Structure formats: C-alpha cells, structure tokens
Amino acid sequence: MGDIVVLVPHDEGMSALADVPGISPVRYDVDGELPEAAETAQVLVPDFLATQEAVAMTAKLPNLQLVQLLSAGAEHWVGRLPDGVALSDCRGAHGGATAEWVVAVLLAVYRDLPRFVRAQDERRWDYHYTEELAGKRVLVVGAGDVAENTARRLAPFDVDVTLVGRTARTGVHGIDEVHDLLPHHDACVVIVPLTDDTRGLVDARFLAAMPDGAVLVNAARGPVADTDALTAELTSGRLRGALDVTDPEPLPADHPLWTAPGLLITPHVGGSVPNTMRRAYEVVAEQLGAYARGERPPNLVENGY
C-alpha cells in the first residue's frame, strides 16, 4: 500500500508534511485546476479560513476520506461533507495569537486607546483618566484551547477569570449557569465554536444580564451574537465591546455598528499573525501522522470512518 496522497494549498505545508511517514503531499492551486493526483487523494487540506465555496471541491475527489482544516472553526464544513468523509480541525494552532488579541482589546477599551488615537489624528492633547484592566472580573465563555490561553495571559494583570464550558467540570462552570454569572463580571469574552447550540447565544437576554458599563468581547464567530440585540445595547452606550467577528462579515460600510460608542472592531484578525501557517501545519502534521498510522486524528470533529 502506497503513501496517502494529501492535497496541500501552500508551499509551507509541502515542507511541513514532507517528512511525515506515510504521507505524500501534493500542491494544488486553490483558484486553479486540481492536479492529476486529485483522483487518488485521500486527504484535502483546504486553504486557511476557506468558506463554503471550498466545500464544493470535495465532490471532485472520488477517494477523499478526510478533510483536515487549517482553522479551528469548522462551521462551513460540519454536516456538508460527502458520506464517509471525516473532518478534523486545527485546534491548538491559533489559541495563543487569539488570546493575545483578547488581552490587547481589553487593554485598549479600558485604557481608552481608540479615543487617544483619534485625538492624535487631530493633534489634540486629550488628557483624561481611564480605567485599568487590573482587578477586573472576566467571564470567558468557552473552555478550550483559546480560553485556556486567554486565562493564562490575563493572570499577570491580576484579573479574576471564570471559565464557562458546555458542561460543568472542575474549574469550569456549565453554560446553563451563564446568565447567573454575567451580572457579577466586568467583561465577557466569548470564545466558542459556531454550532446550532451557540448560534445566537449572545442574545438580548444574555446582554441584559451584563452590568452597566460591562465589556463584551467576541472572538468566536459573528453569528454567535444576535447582531440587532448587540447593536441596540452598544448604541445605547450601556455596554462596551470589542469585535473581531461580525454578522454579516465583512461588515457593510453603512452598518450602525461602525459608529456605536465604546466599540472597537477589527476585521477577523485574531489569529492572523506571521507564524499562523507554521503553527497550523505543525498541528496538521500531528493529525495526519496519526491518520497515516491508522489512528483517529486527535482533533476529529466528524467521524466519517
């Protein structure tokens, strides 16, 4: 039996997978024709943050058995693959960078950095007191890799972090407790995958449970939050926020979120740093190494076996 043919969209991936036993990486162009090896390919690695258009590619791969993502988010793929095709995500690759973004925007909001930048643009000396991150109580909804990285990075700032997961366990509250926990926290960081259970999780009731002046940080996916409810709370000035994701995305130029007071928006860049691909392919190499040995990839999301 020969090596497993893996379609790879980057030269960096070709290098990262070259020495994985049992794997034969083949480069393909995400915007071009598939190579001849696609006929025998068992594994597809889609481009980073590939969207629904990339799912159609699986229909052109008659021997496909596994889709291995470069992103931790799998919402565009879950439930959309052909029968018998498994799905594995890239959990563990982007947690540090995304957590760093969370800390950065919390500092920016509390230290009022957007206002100071605007004053600088106007050459105006806008001296005023700000809040500080130290001593804040932060509720992190999500208890996976990104959440753990976030808690670890917030600890040096003397932040009291509470984790919320799908189910309760040692050191983690269950999601059924979230509405009782929200009133007792200064900020809420949402870091959950987009699923049927989490779509619209941050709704009017969720937001109403947050105390006046609290900060909502969405580092998950845009549809995790109800955009209308979020816009209403932010526009009123009762809550503040930082969003790396929106619904819709990209955010239209005339959307009211752009002008909501106390809101910092970044264009889905939480994990977009120079070492993103290197770390992603390190995880991919581990996943495909297990697959080549006949084992289940540790990050399996959907089991097509």
MARDO-724476 format. One record per residue: residue in one letter; x, y, z of N, C-alpha, C, O in turn. Coordinates in steps of 0.2 Angstrom, whole numbers, plus 5000, padded with zeros to 4 digits. Layout:
<atoms>
aXYZXYZXYZXYZ ...
</atoms>
This chain:
<atoms>
m500449945000500050005000500450065000500950075004 g500350114995500750174995500650225000500150215004 d500950285000500850335004500150365003499950364997 i499950405008499250435007499350505004499850545006 v499050514999499050574995498650634998498050624999 v499050685000498750745003498750804999499350824997 l498250834997498250894993498350954998497950965003 v498850994997499051055001499051114997499351114992 p498751175000498751234996499351284997499351334994 h499851265001500351315002501051275002501151215003 d501551314999502251284999502451275006502851225007 e502251315011502451305018502151235020502551195024 g501651215018501351155020501651095017501751045020 m501951105011502351055007502951035011503150975012 s503251085014503851075018503751045024504050995027 a503151065028502951045034502750965034502950935039 l502550945029502250875028502750825025502650765024 a503250855022503750815018504050755022504150705019 d504150765028504450715032503950675036504250635041 v503350685035502850645039502850575036502650565030 p502950525040502950455037502250435034501750445038 g502250405028501650385026501250435022500650415020 i501450495022501150555019501450575012502150585012 s501150585007501350615001501050674999500450674996 p501350735001500950795000501050814992501550814989 v500450844990500450864983500150934983499650954986 r500450984980500251054980499751064975499751034969 y499251104977498651124972498551204973498751234978 d498251224968498151294967497351304969496951284966 v497251344974496551354977496151384971495551374972 d496451424967496051464962496151424955495851454950 g496451374954496551344948496251274947495951244952 e496551234942496351164941496651124946497251134948 l496351064948496651024953497150974949497050964943 p497650954952498150914949497950844948497450824950 e498250804944498050734942498050694948497550654949 a498450714953498450674959497750674963497650634968 a497350724961496750734965496350664964495850654969 e496450634959496050574958496150514963495750474965 t496750514966496950474971496950504978497150464983 a496850564979496950594985496450574990495850574989 q496750554996496350535002496150595007495750595011 v496650645007496550705012496650765008497050775003 l496150815010496150885007496350925013495950925018 v496850975012496951025017496651095013497051115009 p496151115015495851175012496251235014496651235019 d496251295011496551355012496351385019495751365021 f496751425022496551445029495951495028495851535024 l495451485033494851515033494451505027494051555024 a494551445023494151435017493451435019493251415024 t493051465014492251465016491951415012492151365009 q491251425011490851375008491051355001490851294999 e491351394997491551384990492051324990492051284986 a492451324995492951264996492651194997492951144995 v492051195000491751135001491551094995491551034994 a491351134989491251104983491751064980491651024976 m492451084982492951044980492950974981493250934978 t492650954987492650884989492250844984492450784984 a491850864980491450824976491950804970491750754966 k492450834969492950824963493450774966493950754962 l493450744972493950704975493650634976493350624982 p493650584971493250524972493550484978493150434980 n494150484980494450444985494550484992494850454996 l494250534992494350584998494050545005493550515005 q494450545010494250515016494250565022493950555027 l494650615021494750665027494850735024495250745020 v494550785028494650855027495050875033494750875038 q495650905032496050925038496051005037496451025033 l495751035042495751115041496351145044496751115048 l496451205042497051245045496751295050497151335053 s496151295051495751345056495451305061495351245060 a495351335067495051295072494251295071493951255073 g493951345068493251355066493151305060493451305055 a492551265061492351215056491651225054491351175051 e491351285055490651295054490451285047489851265045 h490951305042490751295035490751225032490551215027 w491051175036491151115034490651055038490551005035 v490551075044490151025048489451005044489051055043 g489350945043488650925040488650935033488150925030 r489250955029489150965022489650925018489750935012 l489950875021490450835018490150775015489550755018 p490350745010490050685007490150625012490550625017 d489650575012489650525016490350485016490650475011 g490550465022491150435023491750475024492350455024 v491650545023492250585024492250615031491750645033 a492850615034492950635041493150705040493450735035 l493150745046493350815047493750825053493550805058 s494350855052494750875058494950945058495150975052 d494950975064495051045064495851055066496151015067 c495951125067496651145069496751165076497151215077 r496351145080496351165087497051165090497351105089 g497251215093497951215096498451255092498951275095 a498251275086498651315082498651395083499151425083 h498051415085497951485085497751515092497551575092 g497751475097497551495103497951555106497651595109 g498651545105499051605108498951665105498851715108 a498851675098498851735095498151765096498051825097 t497651725096496951745098496851775105496551825106 a497151735109497151765116497551825117497351865121 e498051835113498451895114498051955111498052015114 w497651945106497151995103496652015109496452065110 v496351965112495851975118496152025123495852075125 v496852005125497152045130497252115127497152165131 a497452125121497552185118496952235118496952295119 v496352205116495752245115495452265122495252315123 l495552215127495352235134495752295136495452345139 l496452295135496852345137496652415133496652465136 a496552405127496352465123495652495125495652555126 v495152455127494552485129494652515136494352565137 y494952475140494952505147495452565148495352615152 r495952565144496452625144496252675138496552725137 d495652665135495352715131495852735125495852795122 l496152685122496652695117496352725110496652765107 p495752695108495452725102495352795103495452835098 r495152825108495052895109495652935109495752985106 f496252905112496852935111497152945104497452985102 v497052885100497252885093496852935089497152975085 r496252945091495852995087496053065089496153105084 a496253075095496553135097497253155094497353205092 q497653105093498253105090498153125083498553165080 d497653095079497553115072497353185071497453215066 e497053215077496853285077497353325080497253385080 r497953305082498453335085498153375091498253435093 r497753335095497453365101497653335107497653265107 w497853365112498053345119497453325123497253375127 d497253265123496653245126496753205133496653145134 y497053245138497253215144496553195148496153245149 h496553135151495953115155496153045158496553005156 y495853035164495952975167495552915163495152925160 t495852855164495552795161495452745166495652755172 e495152695165495052635169495752595168496152605164 e495752535172496352495171496052415171495552405173 l496452375168496252305167496352275174496052225175 a496852295178497052255184496352255188496052305189 g496252205191495752195196495052175193494552165197 k495052175186494352165183494152095184494652045184 r493552075184493252005184493051995176492552025174 v493351945173493251925166492951855166493151805168 l492351855163491951795162492151765154492051805150 v492451715154492651685147492151625146492251575149 v491751635141491351585138491651545133491751565127 g491851485135492251445131492751415135493051455139 a492951355135493451325139493951285136494251235139 g494051295129494551255126495251295125495451325130 d495651285120496251305119496351375120496751405123 v495951415116495951485116495751515123496151565125 a495251485126495151505133495651495138495751545142 e495951445138496551425142497151475141497451495146 n497251485135497751535133497651605136498051645138 t496951625135496751695137496751695145497051745147 a496551645148496651645156497351655158497451695163 r497751615155498551625157498851695155499251715159 r498651725150498851785148498551845152498851895153 l497951835155497651885159497851885166497851935170 a498151825168498351815175498851865178498751895183 p499351885174499851935176499552005177499852045180 f498952015174498652085175498152085182497752125182 d498252025186497852025192497052025190496652055193 v496951985185496251985183495951915186496251865186 d495351925188494951865191494551835185494051865183 v494751775182494451745177494051685179494251645183 t493451685176492951625177492851595170492651635165 l492951535170492851495163492151465163491851435168 v491851465157491151435156491251385150491451405145 g491051325151491151275146490451245144489951265147 r490351205140489751175138489451135144488851135145 t489851095148489651065154490151085159490751095158 a489851075165490251095171490751045173490650985172 r491351065175491851015177492351055182492251115183 t492851025185493251055189493551125186493951115181 g493451175189493751245187493351275181493551325179 v492751245179492451265174491651265175491451215177 h491351315174490551315175490251295169490551305164 g489651265170489251245164488851305161488751355164 i488751305154488451355151487751375153487451425153 d487451325157486751335160486851385166486251415168 e487451405168487551455173487651525171487751565175 v487751535164488051595162487651655163487951705165 h486951645163486551705165486551725172486451785174 d486751685176486851695183487551725185487651765189 l488051715180488751735181488851805178489251845181 l488451815173488651885169488551945174488951985173 p488051945178488052015182488552025187488652085189 h489051975188489551985193490251995189490751985193 h490252005183490852015179490852075175490352105173 d491452105175491552175172491652165164491452215160 a491852105162491952095155491752025153491751975158 c491552005147491351945145491751925138491651965134 v492151875138492451865132492151795129492151745133 v491951795123491551745120492051705115492251735110 i492251645117492651605113492451535112492651485115 v491951525108491551465107491551445099491551495095 p491551385097491451375090490651385088490251385092 l490551405082489951415079489551345078489751315073 t489051335082488651275081487951295082487751345083 d487451245081486751255082486651275089486151315090 d487051255093486951275100487151345102486951375107 t487651365099487951435100487751485096487851545097 r487451475090487151525086486651565090486151545092 g486751635090486351675094486351675101485951695105 l486951635104487051635111487051695115486651705120 v487351745112487351815115486751855112486851895107 d486251845115485551875113485351925118485751945122 a484751955117484552015121484551995129484752035133 r484351935130484351915137485051905140485251935146 f485551885136486251875138486551945139486851955145 l486451995135486752055135486352095141486752135145 a485752085142485452125148485652095154485652135159 a485952035155486252015161486852045163487152045169 m487252075158487852105159487752175163487252215161 p488152195168488052255171488252315167488552315162 d487952375169488052435165488852445165489252435170 g489052465159489752485158490252425156490852425155 a489952365156490252305155490552295148490252335143 v491052255147491352255140491252185137491352135140 l490952175131490852115128491452105122491452155118 v491752055123492252035118492051975114492051925117 n492051985107491851925103492451905099492651935094 a492751845101493251825097493051755094493551715092 a492451745094492151675091492051685084492451685080 r491351685082491151695076490551745076490151755081 g490451785071489951835071489251815073488951845077 p488951755070488351735072488251715079487651695081 v488751705083488651685090488251745093487951725098 a488351805091487951855094487351875090487451875083 d486851895093486251925089486452005087486552045092 t486552015081486852075079486352135081486652185083 d485752125080485252185082485252195089485252255091 a485252145093485252155101485952185103485952235107 l486452165100487152195102487152265099487452305103 t486952275093486952345091486552395096486752455097 a485952375098485552415102485852425109485852485111 e486152375112486552385118487152435117487252475122 l487552425112488152465111487952535109488252585112 t487452545105487252615103486952655109487052715109 s486652615113486352655119486952675124486752725128 g487452645123488052665127488052625134488452635138 r487552585135487552545141488152495142488452485147 l488352465136488852415136489452445131489252485127 r490052415132490552425128490752365124490552315127 g491152365119491352305116491952305112492252355110 a492152245110492752235105492552175101492452125104 l492552185094492352135090492852115085493052165081 d493052055084493552035079493152005073493351985068 v492451985075492051955070491351985071491152015076 t491051985065490352015065489851975060490051925057 d489251995061488751965057488252015054487852045058 p488352035047488752005042489452015043489652065046 e489851985039490551995038490851985031490651925028 p491152025028491352095031490752135033490252135030 l490852185037490352225040490252285034490752315033 p489652295032489452345027489652415030489652425035 a489852455025490152525027489552565030489752605034 d488952545029488352585032488052555038487552575041 h488452505041488152465047488252515053488752545054 p487652515057487752555063488252535068488452575073 l488552475068489052455072489652495072490052505077 w489752525066490352565064490452625069490952645071 t489852655070489852715074489552705081489452755085 a489552645083489252635090489852655095490452645094 p489652695100490152725105490452665109490052615111 g491052675111491352625115491552555112491652505115 l491452555105491552485102492252495098492352535094 l492652435098493252435094493152375090492952315092 i493252385083493152325078493752315075494152365072 t493952255074494552235070494252175065493752145066 p494552175059494252135053494452065053494852035049 h494252025059494451955059495151935059495351895055 v495551975063496251965063496551935069497251935070 g496151905073496451875080496951825079497451825083 g496951785074497451735073497951745067498351705065 s497851805064498251825058498851855060498951915060 v499351815061500051835063500551805059500351755056 p501151825058501651795054501751715055501851685050 n501651695061501851625062501151575062501151525064 t500651605059500051575059500051505055499851455058 m500351515049500351455045500851395048500751335047 r501451425051501951375053501551335059501651275059 r501251375063500951335069500351295067500251235069 a500051315062499451275059499751205056499451155057 y500251215052500451155049500851105054500851045052 e501051135059501351085064500751045067500850985068 v500151075068499651035070499350985065499250935067 v499351015059499150965053499650905053499350855052 a500250915054500750865053500650815059500650755057 e500450835065500250785070499650755068499550685069 q499150785066498450755064498550705059498350645059 l498950715053499050675048499550615049499450565046 g499950635054500450575056500050525059500150465058 a499550545064499050495067498650455062498550395062 y498450495057497950465052498350415048498150365046 a498950425046499450385042499550315046499650265043 r499550325053499650265057499050225058499050175062 g498550245055497850215056497450235062497050195064 e497650285065497350315071496850365070496850395064 r496450385074495950435074496350505075496750505080 p496350555070496650615072496350645078495750645079 p496750675083496550695089496050755089495650755093 n496050785083495550845083494950825078494650875075 l494850765078494250745074493550785076493450775082 v493250815071492650845073492050805070491550795074 e492050775064491550725062491950665060492450665056 n491650615062491950545060491650515054491050495055 g491950515049491750485043491950415042491750375037 y492350385047492550315046492050265047492150205046 
</atoms>
